[in-house]
Each structure stands twice: as C-alpha cells, then as structure tokens.
Amino acid sequence: MRFSLDAEQRAFAASLDAMLTAADTASVVRDWSRGDHTSGRALWSRIAEAGVFSLAVPEEYGGVGVRPVELVLAFVELGRHAVPGPMVETVAAAALFTGPSPDAERLLPALASGEAIATLATEGSYALDADVADTRLSPAPDGVRLAPGHGPLRTSLDPARRLAHLAPGGELLTTAPSVGHALAHARLATAAQALGVGLALLDRTVAYVGQRTQFGVPIGSFQAVKHRLADAKIALEFARPVLFGAALTMAEPDVAAAKVTACEAAYATARAALQLHGAIGYTSEYDLSLWLTKARALRAAWGGPQACRDVVVSGGDHRW
C-alpha cells in the first residue's frame, strides 16, 4: 500500500522536526530523568502551540478535530527526537471523552492547549509521569476518576519514563469511559513514536559506521554491516504503511498490528545499533542510550507483542 502525504502534512512534520532539532532534546531528556521538569514543560508548551495535542480533541473543546493521520506524523517526530513526557497518555486521556459532556468541557481545552498534562492508568497498573501530570485519570467501567495523588515513583528501563501507582479514590466523573477508543489512540501514538525512535537509531548508526574504521576502512563498507542495516531499514519501511493504514481505519486489529510491527522494527533496529556501536553503545553518557532504552520500553507499553498479536487474531480488545 502506498500513502502520499499532502503539502500541508509534510510541512507540519518538517516544522516539528525543525523545532525539536533546535530544542536540544537530549538535554531535556536527561533533565526529565533526574526529576527536573522545567525544560520539559517548556518544550511541552511549544509542542502544544504547534497543535499536536489539539489533534486528539474535538473542535468544540478547543481542538482541531480528531485527526489520527496527523497524530501519527507528530508522534513519529516526537519519537525521532526522544521527547519525554506522557504525550501518549495525554492523547489517550482525550480519547476517553467521545461525546459531549461537562467533564469533556472541563478537561479537554486544557489538554489541547498544553496548559495541562494528563496521565492515566487502571487500578493496579502504573501511570507514566504521575508526578508531573496535572490531570491523573483512572478509567473504570462505571466512569472515570480523577486520582488525588500517586504513590512512590519507580524508574523503568528508560530513565525518562518514571512510573507510579495512582492513589485510589478521587472524584468520579460522570462520563462513561470509551476504553476501546482510548486504547486504540494510545497504541497508535506509541507505534508512531516507536517508528520515530527506530528511524533515529538507524540514522545515527549509519553515520557512525561511516566514521568508525577497522583495518583502515569504515566498518560500514563491510558486507555483514550493510546487511544488518538493510534489514533494519526494510523492517522500518514495512511498518510505515501498516501504521498509516491503521490511522485511516482506527480499527482495533489494524492498530494492534501497527503497534507490534512498528515496535518490533524499532526494537530490532535498537539491537543492531547497539551491536554496531560496540562498547560505546552501552554507556549511558552517550546519547544513543536515550533511544535504545526508549525502543525497549515502548515495545511493552500499551500491550506487548503477544498481546497485540492476540488482538489481531481475535478481532478486538477493550481491555487496557
């Protein structure tokens, strides 16, 4: 399947890429990992001003309407630059509100404008970046609760992804949660983010093997290295149309297929990048680690490979 973006979509992606390139996101990620959210929240505001979060919010609540294709374009760039924060969770939180309600009127404008950051998790599961989130949502069959706080923070494989349980109780909103709709948006955004991570890892590795030499020649000239990078490139390019196809249909099996395809491609690219960088790839001081750890974390987020494959086979899944 061949997808062709229009000029406005290409310009949107290019503008995000330019903005994030100038933002020194590697420094932002390292600050975020230490619990210093100042630079991260400033970048969040700029991302919101670019219209990213408004793509998940209906027009009547300050958004531009739900536009999954443009969301994919945005999250590919966010992943390519390893931007930290509960961006996927904010999009999923907005997707919980599918119809007019006082709760949507109260919460969605702040999410669209970037004034508020949201995270969410069901009972017993972890929420991402609960310490920085202004809105902590806990969906349940009888509605959605605004969690009053969170438990102790835990680090994950990706230091920029800090996890915590949400505190029980809290205000019960009147809105019945659209769990399937929110889960589909979370998986779609995660898949797009993973694709961006994989593309960044591939670009960095191609540049590195062109500079590192053995026996007096760049290691990128070795056939085995070329084959490894070609396999990574093919996997990422195969994931791209699956991802955009899912954005067009938003069917749960299609989104699950995009999630597993993009995340597996990014994970395979991360393994190749780590091997071809050698010992330097293992050091946390080297910026490559910011993408390596994120590729592994995104693979498990919002449903791991087997869970997503089960959805593809069964035809749907309304569980978190």
C-alpha positions as CSV (number, residue, x, y, z in Angstrom):
1,M,0.0,0.0,0.0
2,R,1.3,3.4,-0.9
3,F,0.5,6.5,1.1
4,S,1.2,10.1,-0.2
5,L,1.1,13.0,2.2
6,D,-0.2,16.3,1.1
7,A,1.9,19.5,1.2
8,E,0.3,20.7,4.5
9,Q,1.0,17.4,6.2
10,R,4.7,17.4,5.0
11,A,5.1,21.0,6.2
12,F,3.6,20.1,9.6
13,A,6.1,17.3,10.1
14,A,9.0,19.4,8.8
15,S,8.1,22.2,11.2
16,L,8.0,19.9,14.2
17,D,11.4,18.4,13.1
18,A,13.0,21.8,12.9
19,M,11.6,22.9,16.3
20,L,12.7,19.8,18.1
21,T,16.1,19.8,16.4
22,A,16.7,23.3,17.8
23,A,15.4,22.3,21.3
24,D,18.4,20.1,22.3
25,T,16.0,17.3,23.3
26,A,18.9,15.1,24.6
27,S,19.4,17.7,27.4
28,V,15.7,17.8,28.1
29,V,15.5,14.0,28.4
30,R,18.4,14.0,30.9
31,D,16.8,16.7,33.0
32,W,13.5,14.9,32.9
33,S,15.2,11.7,34.1
34,R,16.5,13.5,37.1
35,G,13.1,14.8,38.0
36,D,13.8,18.3,36.8
37,H,10.8,19.1,34.5
38,T,11.4,22.8,33.8
39,S,12.9,22.4,30.4
40,G,10.5,19.6,29.6
41,R,7.4,21.6,30.4
42,A,8.7,24.5,28.4
43,L,9.1,22.1,25.4
44,W,5.6,20.6,26.1
45,S,4.1,24.1,25.7
46,R,5.9,24.6,22.4
47,I,4.7,21.2,21.2
48,A,1.1,22.2,22.2
49,E,1.4,25.5,20.4
50,A,2.4,23.6,17.3
51,G,-1.0,21.9,17.6
52,V,0.0,18.4,18.5
53,F,-2.4,17.7,21.3
54,S,-5.3,19.6,19.6
55,L,-5.2,16.8,17.0
56,A,-6.9,14.5,19.6
57,V,-9.5,16.9,20.8
58,P,-12.9,17.8,19.0
59,E,-13.2,21.4,17.8
60,E,-15.9,22.3,20.3
61,Y,-13.4,21.8,23.1
62,G,-10.5,23.8,21.6
63,G,-9.0,21.2,19.3
64,V,-8.9,20.8,15.5
65,G,-10.9,17.6,15.5
66,V,-9.6,14.0,15.9
67,R,-7.0,13.5,13.1
68,P,-5.2,10.2,13.5
69,V,-3.0,10.6,10.4
70,E,-1.6,13.9,11.6
71,L,-1.2,12.4,15.1
72,V,1.0,9.7,13.5
73,L,3.1,12.3,11.7
74,A,3.6,14.2,15.0
75,F,4.4,11.2,17.1
76,V,7.0,9.9,14.6
77,E,8.8,13.2,15.0
78,L,8.4,13.1,18.8
79,G,9.9,9.7,18.8
80,R,12.7,10.6,16.4
81,H,13.8,13.3,18.9
82,A,13.1,11.1,22.0
83,V,10.9,13.8,23.6
84,P,10.0,12.8,27.2
85,G,6.7,13.0,29.0
86,P,3.2,11.4,29.0
87,M,2.3,12.5,25.5
88,V,0.7,9.2,24.5
89,E,-1.2,9.3,27.8
90,T,-2.5,12.8,27.2
91,V,-3.8,11.8,23.8
92,A,-5.4,8.6,25.3
93,A,-7.0,10.7,28.1
94,A,-8.6,13.0,25.5
95,A,-9.9,9.9,23.6
96,L,-11.8,8.8,26.7
97,F,-14.3,11.5,26.1
98,T,-16.0,10.7,22.8
99,G,-19.2,12.7,23.3
100,P,-20.4,16.0,24.7
101,S,-20.3,16.2,28.5
102,P,-19.5,18.6,31.3
103,D,-16.3,16.6,32.0
104,A,-15.1,17.0,28.4
105,E,-15.8,20.7,28.5
106,R,-13.9,21.0,31.8
107,L,-10.8,19.0,30.9
108,L,-10.2,18.9,27.2
109,P,-9.5,22.5,26.4
110,A,-6.5,22.5,28.9
111,L,-5.2,19.3,27.3
112,A,-5.5,20.7,23.8
113,S,-3.7,24.0,24.7
114,G,-0.9,22.2,26.7
115,E,-1.9,24.0,29.9
116,A,-2.5,20.6,31.5
117,I,-0.6,17.3,31.2
118,A,-2.5,14.1,31.7
119,T,-1.7,10.6,32.6
120,L,-3.9,7.6,33.2
121,A,-3.9,4.0,34.4
122,T,-6.4,1.5,35.5
123,E,-6.4,0.1,39.0
124,G,-3.3,-1.9,39.8
125,S,-1.3,-0.7,36.8
126,Y,1.4,2.0,36.6
127,A,0.8,5.6,35.4
128,L,3.6,7.3,33.5
129,D,5.0,10.6,34.9
130,A,2.3,10.9,37.6
131,D,4.5,13.4,39.4
132,V,4.4,15.9,36.6
133,A,0.8,15.3,35.4
134,D,-1.8,17.9,36.3
135,T,-4.7,15.5,35.4
136,R,-4.5,11.9,36.7
137,L,-7.3,9.8,35.3
138,S,-8.2,6.3,36.3
139,P,-10.8,4.8,33.9
140,A,-13.2,2.2,35.3
141,P,-16.4,0.5,34.0
142,D,-18.6,2.9,35.9
143,G,-16.8,6.1,34.8
144,V,-13.5,7.9,35.2
145,R,-11.9,9.0,38.5
146,L,-9.6,12.0,39.0
147,A,-6.9,10.4,41.2
148,P,-6.0,12.7,44.1
149,G,-2.3,11.8,44.0
150,H,0.2,9.0,43.3
151,G,2.4,6.5,45.1
152,P,6.2,6.3,45.1
153,L,8.0,6.9,41.8
154,R,9.8,3.9,40.2
155,T,12.4,4.1,37.5
156,S,12.0,1.9,34.4
157,L,14.4,0.7,31.8
158,D,14.0,4.1,30.1
159,P,15.1,6.6,32.8
160,A,12.9,9.2,31.3
161,R,9.8,7.0,31.9
162,R,9.0,7.3,35.7
163,L,6.2,5.1,36.9
164,A,3.8,5.2,39.8
165,H,0.5,3.8,41.0
166,L,-2.3,6.3,41.2
167,A,-3.9,6.9,44.6
168,P,-7.3,5.3,45.0
169,G,-10.5,7.3,45.3
170,G,-10.9,10.7,43.9
171,E,-13.7,12.5,42.2
172,L,-15.9,10.3,40.0
173,L,-16.6,11.9,36.7
174,T,-20.0,11.4,35.1
175,T,-18.5,10.4,31.7
176,A,-18.6,6.8,30.8
177,P,-15.1,6.0,29.5
178,S,-14.6,4.9,25.9
179,V,-11.9,2.4,26.8
180,G,-11.5,0.9,23.3
181,H,-11.3,4.3,21.7
182,A,-8.6,5.5,24.2
183,L,-6.7,2.3,23.9
184,A,-6.6,2.5,20.1
185,H,-5.2,6.0,20.3
186,A,-2.6,5.0,22.9
187,R,-1.4,2.1,20.8
188,L,-1.4,4.2,17.6
189,A,0.6,7.0,19.1
190,T,3.0,4.5,20.8
191,A,3.6,2.8,17.4
192,A,4.3,6.1,15.7
193,Q,6.7,7.1,18.5
194,A,8.5,3.7,18.2
195,L,8.8,4.2,14.4
196,G,10.5,7.6,15.0
197,V,12.8,6.1,17.6
198,G,13.8,3.4,15.1
199,L,14.4,5.9,12.3
200,A,16.6,8.0,14.6
201,L,18.6,4.9,15.7
202,L,19.1,3.9,12.1
203,D,20.3,7.4,11.0
204,R,22.7,7.6,13.9
205,T,24.1,4.1,13.2
206,V,24.6,4.7,9.5
207,A,26.5,7.9,10.4
208,Y,28.6,6.0,13.0
209,V,29.6,3.1,10.8
210,G,30.7,5.5,8.1
211,Q,33.2,7.1,10.6
212,R,34.4,4.1,12.6
213,T,37.3,2.2,10.9
214,Q,38.8,-1.2,11.1
215,F,41.7,-2.5,9.0
216,G,41.9,1.1,7.6
217,V,38.4,1.2,6.2
218,P,35.0,2.3,7.5
219,I,33.1,-0.6,9.0
220,G,30.1,0.5,7.0
221,S,31.8,-0.9,3.9
222,F,31.7,-4.4,5.4
223,Q,29.0,-6.6,3.8
224,A,27.8,-8.0,7.1
225,V,27.2,-4.5,8.4
226,K,25.4,-3.4,5.3
227,H,23.1,-6.5,5.5
228,R,22.3,-5.7,9.2
229,L,21.4,-2.1,8.4
230,A,19.4,-3.1,5.3
231,D,17.3,-5.5,7.4
232,A,16.6,-2.7,9.9
233,K,15.6,-0.3,7.1
234,I,13.3,-2.8,5.5
235,A,11.6,-3.5,8.8
236,L,11.0,0.2,9.5
237,E,9.8,0.9,6.0
238,F,7.4,-2.0,6.1
239,A,6.0,-0.7,9.4
240,R,5.3,2.7,7.9
241,P,2.3,1.8,5.6
242,V,0.9,-0.5,8.3
243,L,0.9,2.4,10.7
244,F,-0.7,4.9,8.3
245,G,-3.3,2.3,7.3
246,A,-4.2,1.8,10.9
247,A,-4.6,5.6,11.2
248,L,-7.1,5.6,8.4
249,T,-9.3,2.8,9.7
250,M,-8.7,3.1,13.5
251,A,-9.9,-0.5,13.7
252,E,-8.6,-2.2,16.8
253,P,-6.9,-5.1,14.9
254,D,-5.3,-2.7,12.5
255,V,-3.9,-0.5,15.3
256,A,-2.7,-3.6,17.2
257,A,-0.9,-4.8,14.0
258,A,0.7,-1.4,13.6
259,K,1.8,-1.4,17.3
260,V,3.5,-4.8,17.1
261,T,5.0,-4.1,13.6
262,A,6.5,-0.7,14.4
263,C,7.7,-1.6,17.9
264,E,9.3,-4.9,16.7
265,A,11.0,-3.0,13.9
266,A,12.3,-0.3,16.3
267,Y,13.5,-3.0,18.8
268,A,15.4,-4.9,16.1
269,T,17.0,-1.6,14.9
270,A,18.0,-0.9,18.5
271,R,19.7,-4.3,18.8
272,A,21.5,-3.7,15.5
273,A,22.5,-0.2,16.6
274,L,23.9,-1.5,19.9
275,Q,25.9,-4.2,18.3
276,L,27.4,-1.9,15.6
277,H,28.3,0.8,18.0
278,G,30.3,-1.6,20.1
279,A,31.2,-0.8,23.7
280,I,30.2,2.9,23.5
281,G,26.6,1.9,22.8
282,Y,26.4,0.5,26.4
283,T,27.3,3.8,28.1
284,S,24.5,6.0,29.5
285,E,26.6,9.1,28.8
286,Y,26.4,8.5,25.1
287,D,23.2,10.0,23.6
288,L,22.4,6.8,21.7
289,S,21.2,5.3,25.0
290,L,18.3,7.7,25.1
291,W,16.8,6.0,22.1
292,L,18.0,2.4,22.9
293,T,16.1,2.3,26.2
294,K,13.1,4.0,24.7
295,A,12.8,1.4,22.0
296,R,12.6,-1.4,24.6
297,A,10.2,0.5,26.8
298,L,7.8,1.3,24.0
299,R,7.7,-2.3,22.9
300,A,6.0,-3.2,26.2
301,A,3.9,-0.1,26.6
302,W,0.1,-0.3,26.0
303,G,0.3,-4.0,25.1
304,G,3.3,-6.1,24.3
305,P,3.9,-8.0,21.1
306,Q,1.9,-11.1,22.1
307,A,-1.0,-9.1,23.5
308,C,-1.2,-7.1,20.2
309,R,-1.0,-10.3,18.1
310,D,-3.9,-11.7,20.2
311,V,-6.0,-8.7,19.3
312,V,-5.2,-9.1,15.6
313,V,-6.3,-12.8,15.8
314,S,-9.4,-12.2,18.0
315,G,-10.5,-9.1,16.1
316,G,-10.7,-6.7,19.1
317,D,-9.8,-6.0,22.7
318,H,-11.4,-3.5,25.0
319,R,-9.1,-4.1,27.9
320,W,-6.1,-2.0,29.0
